[in-house]
Amino acid sequence: MKTRCLRYGLGAVTALAVTVLSACGSSGADADRGPVVGVDYARSDTDFWKAYAQYTPRFAKELGLELKTTHSQNDVANLAANAQTFIIDRVKGVAMAPQDTAVIAPTLQQLAAQKIPVVTLDTRPDTGEVYMVVRADNRAYGEKACRFLGTKLGGEGKVVMLEGDLASINARDRTEGFNECMKDNYPKIKVFGERTNWDGAVAAQRLQTDLTTHPDIKGVYTQASLALSGTLHVLKQQGLLVGPKDKKHVFVVSNDGVPRELKDIAEGKIDATVSQPANLYAKYALYYLKAAMQGKTFKPGRTDHDSTIVRVRDGVLEDQLSAPLVTADGGTYGGVPSLKSDNPSLWGNNLG
């Protein structure tokens, strides 16, 4: 299987680009290969998105699909231009993960006008229709982090939540899930919410400020693994990067389940993560694109792959995949079961 990688930004839809694309030759499918689908990679600066990019061609091959790929680099304008590239190339479907979910509707409308089905993964557009959304329950991410920290802190103390970009449905869901869980179950825990815009450097700076002002902070929830390096660096500078049995230990819950997180849990540097299924995002985004091309329809309910399809609004179904809490001991925290960090079922233990 060949994968064509296109790297166009805002100027992609120009006469020159059209000429180049025509020369590449793509009519959606050739006689000797499967249908061509477009996959836009949202980012390439995190281990999670690098893993997703590794899994995508593997599952495309299994499903008999050819890929055209673009990179929007966390820029919605780039994503809009890349969608135009896919239209010019007459792909049969598009998988994307818009990071700004509030402004993607016009792009979805343009693809719909060309009868190109769209599957979004990891994120869900705030408005507009798609064939399927593939993601896990992000509110549950926040609640699982809350339950773990609430248990470890005995229901009292101070924690920092390093939020993502609240223009993203993911950051909003994780933030709301965490805050509501804390309010309902651990009202004596004070939460300092810090918006980081998915920027590790910003996250580190905000955490540094909070620890300086409140040296008795005992927990940190990072909504994405991209904040992990900075978090550990700040804790080390403060003399707080110590084992979980040390009274100075600050409990850290991350989010993604990348290999580094699993290693850090085993070594006692962090305490837990929520494993966001990069492998299943790749698999089922392509699975649903193929289903769309075959004219299949779906309805809410349990699936045959340990998930639940829910109707989030008219015209939008979401396949909510499993995303387990991961800890060192595989225990249950606040009623939430977890897997041990060395569990072979975790995708972060199966990259290579």
Solvent accessible surface area in square Angstrom, and as a share of the most:
residue,aa,sasa,rsa
1,M,90,0.40
2,K,159,0.68
3,T,62,0.36
4,R,69,0.25
5,C,61,0.36
6,L,15,0.08
7,R,170,0.62
8,Y,50,0.19
9,G,30,0.28
10,L,129,0.64
11,G,52,0.50
12,A,3,0.02
13,V,71,0.41
14,T,62,0.36
15,A,85,0.66
16,L,133,0.66
17,A,7,0.05
18,V,62,0.35
19,T,87,0.51
20,V,63,0.36
21,L,4,0.02
22,S,77,0.50
23,A,90,0.69
24,C,61,0.36
25,G,37,0.35
26,S,18,0.11
27,S,49,0.32
28,G,0,0.00
29,A,43,0.33
30,D,62,0.32
31,A,120,0.93
32,D,130,0.68
33,R,53,0.20
34,G,21,0.21
35,P,49,0.31
36,V,0,0.00
37,V,0,0.00
38,G,0,0.00
39,V,0,0.00
40,D,2,0.01
41,Y,17,0.06
42,A,2,0.01
43,R,21,0.08
44,S,48,0.31
45,D,94,0.49
46,T,12,0.07
47,D,71,0.37
48,F,6,0.02
49,W,16,0.06
50,K,104,0.44
51,A,1,0.01
52,Y,2,0.01
53,A,33,0.26
54,Q,81,0.36
55,Y,13,0.05
56,T,1,0.00
57,P,41,0.26
58,R,97,0.35
59,F,28,0.12
60,A,0,0.00
61,K,143,0.61
62,E,129,0.58
63,L,39,0.19
64,G,42,0.40
65,L,2,0.01
66,E,18,0.08
67,L,1,0.00
68,K,1,0.00
69,T,2,0.01
70,T,0,0.00
71,H,29,0.13
72,S,4,0.03
73,Q,87,0.38
74,N,67,0.34
75,D,60,0.31
76,V,50,0.29
77,A,36,0.28
78,N,29,0.15
79,L,6,0.03
80,A,35,0.27
81,A,8,0.06
82,N,0,0.00
83,A,1,0.01
84,Q,46,0.20
85,T,1,0.01
86,F,2,0.01
87,I,33,0.17
88,I,55,0.28
89,D,4,0.02
90,R,149,0.54
91,V,5,0.03
92,K,88,0.37
93,G,0,0.00
94,V,1,0.00
95,A,0,0.00
96,M,1,0.00
97,A,2,0.02
98,P,1,0.01
99,Q,29,0.13
100,D,45,0.23
101,T,1,0.00
102,A,55,0.43
103,V,77,0.44
104,I,1,0.00
105,A,15,0.11
106,P,77,0.49
107,T,8,0.04
108,L,5,0.03
109,Q,118,0.53
110,Q,83,0.37
111,L,0,0.00
112,A,67,0.52
113,A,79,0.61
114,Q,101,0.45
115,K,180,0.76
116,I,13,0.07
117,P,33,0.21
118,V,6,0.04
119,V,0,0.00
120,T,0,0.00
121,L,0,0.00
122,D,7,0.03
123,T,2,0.01
124,R,39,0.14
125,P,0,0.00
126,D,45,0.23
127,T,79,0.46
128,G,24,0.23
129,E,121,0.54
130,V,12,0.07
131,Y,60,0.23
132,M,1,0.00
133,V,0,0.00
134,V,0,0.00
135,R,2,0.01
136,A,0,0.00
137,D,56,0.29
138,N,1,0.00
139,R,87,0.32
140,A,26,0.20
141,Y,1,0.00
142,G,0,0.00
143,E,69,0.31
144,K,41,0.18
145,A,0,0.00
146,C,0,0.00
147,R,53,0.19
148,F,2,0.01
149,L,0,0.00
150,G,1,0.01
151,T,61,0.36
152,K,80,0.34
153,L,25,0.13
154,G,62,0.60
155,G,15,0.14
156,E,100,0.45
157,G,30,0.29
158,K,56,0.24
159,V,0,0.00
160,V,0,0.00
161,M,0,0.00
162,L,3,0.01
163,E,15,0.07
164,G,1,0.01
165,D,35,0.18
166,L,54,0.27
167,A,31,0.24
168,S,2,0.02
169,I,19,0.10
170,N,5,0.02
171,A,0,0.00
172,R,63,0.23
173,D,13,0.07
174,R,5,0.02
175,T,15,0.08
176,E,75,0.34
177,G,5,0.05
178,F,0,0.00
179,N,63,0.32
180,E,83,0.37
181,C,8,0.05
182,M,6,0.02
183,K,159,0.67
184,D,109,0.56
185,N,60,0.31
186,Y,28,0.11
187,P,103,0.65
188,K,144,0.61
189,I,12,0.06
190,K,112,0.47
191,V,34,0.19
192,F,35,0.14
193,G,43,0.41
194,E,33,0.15
195,R,105,0.38
196,T,5,0.03
197,N,78,0.40
198,W,26,0.09
199,D,59,0.30
200,G,21,0.20
201,A,78,0.60
202,V,43,0.25
203,A,0,0.00
204,A,20,0.15
205,Q,103,0.46
206,R,83,0.30
207,L,0,0.00
208,Q,56,0.25
209,T,67,0.39
210,D,11,0.06
211,L,3,0.02
212,T,95,0.55
213,T,89,0.52
214,H,45,0.20
215,P,104,0.65
216,D,76,0.39
217,I,1,0.01
218,K,59,0.25
219,G,0,0.00
220,V,0,0.00
221,Y,0,0.00
222,T,0,0.00
223,Q,1,0.00
224,A,12,0.10
225,S,14,0.09
226,L,43,0.22
227,A,5,0.04
228,L,2,0.01
229,S,65,0.42
230,G,16,0.16
231,T,0,0.00
232,L,10,0.05
233,H,105,0.47
234,V,5,0.03
235,L,2,0.01
236,K,141,0.60
237,Q,115,0.51
238,Q,71,0.31
239,G,37,0.36
240,L,29,0.14
241,L,57,0.28
242,V,39,0.23
243,G,36,0.35
244,P,69,0.43
245,K,203,0.86
246,D,59,0.30
247,K,185,0.78
248,K,98,0.42
249,H,6,0.02
250,V,3,0.01
251,F,31,0.13
252,V,0,0.00
253,V,0,0.00
254,S,0,0.00
255,N,0,0.00
256,D,7,0.04
257,G,1,0.01
258,V,3,0.02
259,P,51,0.32
260,R,94,0.34
261,E,0,0.00
262,L,7,0.04
263,K,121,0.51
264,D,4,0.02
265,I,3,0.01
266,A,76,0.59
267,E,89,0.40
268,G,17,0.16
269,K,80,0.34
270,I,2,0.01
271,D,14,0.07
272,A,0,0.00
273,T,0,0.00
274,V,0,0.00
275,S,3,0.02
276,Q,5,0.02
277,P,7,0.04
278,A,0,0.00
279,N,33,0.17
280,L,50,0.25
281,Y,0,0.00
282,A,0,0.00
283,K,71,0.30
284,Y,18,0.07
285,A,1,0.00
286,L,2,0.01
287,Y,71,0.27
288,Y,1,0.00
289,L,0,0.00
290,K,63,0.27
291,A,2,0.02
292,A,19,0.15
293,M,61,0.27
294,Q,101,0.45
295,G,60,0.58
296,K,101,0.43
297,T,123,0.72
298,F,58,0.24
299,K,160,0.68
300,P,58,0.36
301,G,31,0.30
302,R,162,0.59
303,T,31,0.18
304,D,140,0.72
305,H,36,0.16
306,D,97,0.50
307,S,2,0.01
308,T,42,0.24
309,I,9,0.05
310,V,45,0.26
311,R,133,0.49
312,V,50,0.29
313,R,73,0.27
314,D,127,0.66
315,G,37,0.36
316,V,0,0.00
317,L,21,0.10
318,E,0,0.00
319,D,0,0.00
320,Q,43,0.19
321,L,8,0.04
322,S,54,0.35
323,A,8,0.06
324,P,37,0.23
325,L,1,0.00
326,V,0,0.00
327,T,1,0.01
328,A,60,0.46
329,D,88,0.45
330,G,26,0.25
331,G,22,0.21
332,T,88,0.51
333,Y,19,0.07
334,G,33,0.32
335,G,65,0.63
336,V,22,0.13
337,P,97,0.61
338,S,13,0.09
339,L,56,0.28
340,K,97,0.41
341,S,9,0.06
342,D,99,0.51
343,N,40,0.20
344,P,107,0.67
345,S,82,0.53
346,L,5,0.03
347,W,8,0.03
348,G,6,0.05
349,N,62,0.32
350,N,83,0.42
351,L,51,0.25
352,G,98,0.94
